């Protein structure tokens, strides 16, 4: 069976599964829509959380980034994984004990202000919209190649699928759909990695194959990769830092803090019954995430080696244009892989020189998807990878859209503008809000500012600078006031957005085509996507500074803070929530 037909069958079967689950688990109450009824098993919730977490950036783009950055790309692995640990230890259990539906609702109660809640909603929407653009980009990339449709058509199909299982079913259907999507994406990621590891090193475990020797020689795979990239003029793969050590530290910290501040991930811990279950869910999610995240460096290194050796079949002899392989021609059709024979010698010269580099475009997002084709794996494996990439993008997109819809319908409409509306009216408003969110995400996906991981990294920086600090201060200190929280959020996200737009950059990658400005005019050499760590520091400093000069919070807030950190499950929590003057205007 040809690849196109097989891909349609595999992807179509997966889409039918998602829609079927959505219809089976359709939400009928607001609790079903927002938190899946609150009774999801911790293991299942861990799997759904992993799917929600491992977006197109993780599946499609992360390994591609590592492939071109080498050691510097480890910021994504360290930041995202470390941030999830931070979330599990310091945020999720406490918000689960708080017991409401959304992050802005907690901020409104803790900081006794509708204004604080409204600012939190605005920050949430900015972060989530930025994040969802990356998912839409991933959907378009996967469709454009494997279903042989244009990028725009791929996006439209993805929007329809998300609409069917997210808008109709809410969190309940999203949860069970994400469980199925995790199974699809993890098989799609690991099976090709096992095949390619066997081809190159003879080891079926990719994590071990990356550190092993190449078949038929005593040369280690990473040593071989270092050799070929340096011969082409690129920096050594295993030691090249990302611009600078300070920038790597800031980038890693920004991703960590952003992870612990992303509402669409936090809300997953509201779907279990108890605080104990929330902690257990986080542990299981880390296990499920680790399967992909420990495989990604192997996928990246092997993909880069395969790409280079395709461009240069024999040392010193570059690929003849008329002999370029079929996978190369396939990806040329998408516009994501292109070359220009500048010197007219009929060969594609791939090296680090700007004047001689005739392979002028290699979109980072194609590396994982193209890797099975480069390695000449069976068509069913390639089709499975396409289904996995789409599952990763759609699962996270659904979670993000639900977070946006919940903020609009529950926090703005029900919580502030029309508190007397019925549950049925709120559920209808949630579905309408999500419908508009789907349309908005699709529009922004048609005009993405960069590749998936770059855009997603920016979303993490915005979450780190705005939402994470107020959550941590709200949980662990009683002194921060509503004025401090509001001004801190505005200052944190404001300085981060200003820095990003001032430099008009999404990501800089030495040695490849890049979007944005050069590092010469960056603050301390910190790139825009890493500036969220600085924005978070600004948020903390401003919040504490303003709180020092404003009236202390009421006693009910002190009771609320104590109750969510108390080790028991007494009635103190509910009493504090009732006593807290939620919604009191600033």
FENVEN-V644380 format. One record per residue. SS is DSSP state (H for helix, E for strand, L for the rest). Layout:
ss=SS
ss=SS
//
This chain:
ss=L
ss=L
ss=H
ss=H
ss=H
ss=H
ss=H
ss=H
ss=H
ss=H
ss=H
ss=H
ss=H
ss=H
ss=H
ss=H
ss=H
ss=H
ss=H
ss=H
ss=H
ss=H
ss=H
ss=H
ss=L
ss=L
ss=L
ss=L
ss=L
ss=H
ss=H
ss=H
ss=H
ss=H
ss=H
ss=H
ss=H
ss=H
ss=L
ss=L
ss=L
ss=H
ss=H
ss=H
ss=H
ss=H
ss=H
ss=H
ss=H
ss=H
ss=H
ss=H
ss=H
ss=L
ss=L
ss=H
ss=H
ss=H
ss=H
ss=H
ss=H
ss=H
ss=H
ss=H
ss=H
ss=H
ss=H
ss=H
ss=H
ss=H
ss=H
ss=H
ss=H
ss=H
ss=H
ss=H
ss=H
ss=H
ss=H
ss=H
ss=H
ss=H
ss=H
ss=H
ss=H
ss=H
ss=H
ss=H
ss=H
ss=H
ss=L
ss=H
ss=H
ss=H
ss=H
ss=H
ss=H
ss=H
ss=L
ss=L
ss=L
ss=L
ss=H
ss=H
ss=H
ss=H
ss=H
ss=H
ss=H
ss=H
ss=L
ss=L
ss=L
ss=H
ss=H
ss=H
ss=H
ss=H
ss=H
ss=H
ss=H
ss=H
ss=H
ss=H
ss=H
ss=H
ss=H
ss=H
ss=H
ss=H
ss=H
ss=H
ss=H
ss=H
ss=H
ss=H
ss=H
ss=H
ss=H
ss=H
ss=H
ss=H
ss=H
ss=H
ss=H
ss=H
ss=L
ss=L
ss=L
ss=L
ss=H
ss=H
ss=H
ss=H
ss=H
ss=H
ss=H
ss=H
ss=H
ss=H
ss=H
ss=H
ss=H
ss=H
ss=H
ss=H
ss=H
ss=L
ss=L
ss=H
ss=H
ss=H
ss=H
ss=H
ss=H
ss=H
ss=H
ss=H
ss=H
ss=H
ss=H
ss=H
ss=H
ss=H
ss=H
ss=H
ss=H
ss=H
ss=H
ss=H
ss=H
ss=H
ss=H
ss=H
ss=H
ss=H
ss=H
ss=H
ss=H
ss=H
ss=H
ss=L
ss=L
ss=L
ss=L
ss=H
ss=H
ss=H
ss=H
ss=L
ss=L
ss=L
ss=E
ss=L
ss=L
ss=L
ss=L
ss=L
ss=L
ss=E
ss=H
ss=H
ss=H
ss=H
ss=H
ss=H
ss=H
ss=H
ss=H
ss=H
ss=H
ss=L
ss=L
ss=L
ss=L
ss=L
ss=L
ss=L
ss=L
ss=L
ss=L
ss=L
ss=L
ss=L
ss=H
ss=H
ss=H
ss=H
ss=H
ss=H
ss=H
ss=H
ss=H
ss=H
ss=H
ss=H
ss=H
ss=H
ss=H
ss=L
ss=L
ss=L
ss=H
ss=H
ss=H
ss=H
ss=H
ss=H
ss=H
ss=H
ss=L
ss=L
ss=L
ss=L
ss=H
ss=H
ss=H
ss=H
ss=H
ss=H
ss=H
ss=H
ss=H
ss=H
ss=H
ss=H
ss=H
ss=H
ss=H
ss=H
ss=H
ss=H
ss=H
ss=H
ss=H
ss=H
ss=H
ss=H
ss=H
ss=H
ss=H
ss=H
ss=H
ss=H
ss=H
ss=H
ss=H
ss=H
ss=H
ss=H
ss=H
ss=L
ss=L
ss=E
ss=L
ss=L
ss=E
ss=L
ss=E
ss=E
ss=H
ss=H
ss=H
ss=L
ss=L
ss=H
ss=H
ss=H
ss=H
ss=H
ss=H
ss=H
ss=L
ss=L
ss=L
ss=L
ss=E
ss=E
ss=L
ss=L
ss=L
ss=L
ss=L
ss=L
ss=L
ss=L
ss=E
ss=E
ss=L
ss=L
ss=L
ss=L
ss=L
ss=L
ss=L
ss=L
ss=L
ss=L
ss=L
ss=L
ss=E
ss=E
ss=L
ss=H
ss=H
ss=H
ss=H
ss=H
ss=H
ss=H
ss=H
ss=H
ss=H
ss=H
ss=L
ss=L
ss=L
ss=L
ss=H
ss=H
ss=H
ss=H
ss=H
ss=H
ss=H
ss=H
ss=H
ss=H
ss=H
ss=H
ss=H
ss=H
ss=H
ss=H
ss=H
ss=H
ss=H
ss=H
ss=H
ss=H
ss=H
ss=H
ss=H
ss=H
ss=H
ss=H
ss=H
ss=H
ss=H
ss=H
ss=H
ss=H
ss=H
ss=H
ss=H
ss=H
ss=H
ss=L
ss=L
ss=L
ss=L
ss=L
ss=H
ss=H
ss=H
ss=H
ss=H
ss=H
ss=H
ss=H
ss=H
ss=H
ss=H
ss=H
ss=H
ss=H
ss=H
ss=H
ss=H
ss=H
ss=H
ss=H
ss=H
ss=H
ss=H
ss=H
ss=L
ss=L
ss=L
ss=L
ss=L
ss=H
ss=H
ss=H
ss=H
ss=H
ss=H
ss=H
ss=H
ss=H
ss=H
ss=H
ss=H
ss=H
ss=H
ss=H
ss=H
ss=H
ss=H
ss=H
ss=H
ss=H
ss=H
ss=H
ss=H
ss=H
ss=L
ss=L
ss=L
ss=L
ss=L
ss=H
ss=H
ss=H
ss=H
ss=H
ss=H
ss=H
ss=H
ss=H
ss=H
ss=H
ss=H
ss=H
ss=H
ss=H
ss=H
ss=H
ss=H
ss=H
ss=H
ss=H
ss=H
ss=L
ss=L
ss=L
ss=E
ss=L
ss=L
ss=L
ss=L
ss=L
ss=L
ss=L
ss=E
ss=L
ss=L
ss=L
ss=H
ss=H
ss=H
ss=L
ss=H
ss=H
ss=H
ss=L
ss=L
ss=H
ss=H
ss=H
ss=L
ss=H
ss=H
ss=H
ss=H
ss=H
ss=H
ss=H
ss=H
ss=H
ss=H
ss=H
ss=H
ss=H
ss=H
ss=H
ss=H
ss=H
ss=L
ss=L
ss=L
ss=L
ss=L
ss=L
ss=H
ss=H
ss=H
ss=H
ss=H
ss=H
ss=H
ss=H
ss=H
ss=H
ss=H
ss=L
ss=L
ss=L
ss=L
ss=L
ss=L
ss=H
ss=H
ss=H
ss=H
ss=H
ss=H
ss=H
ss=H
ss=L
ss=L
ss=L
ss=L
ss=L
ss=L
ss=L
//
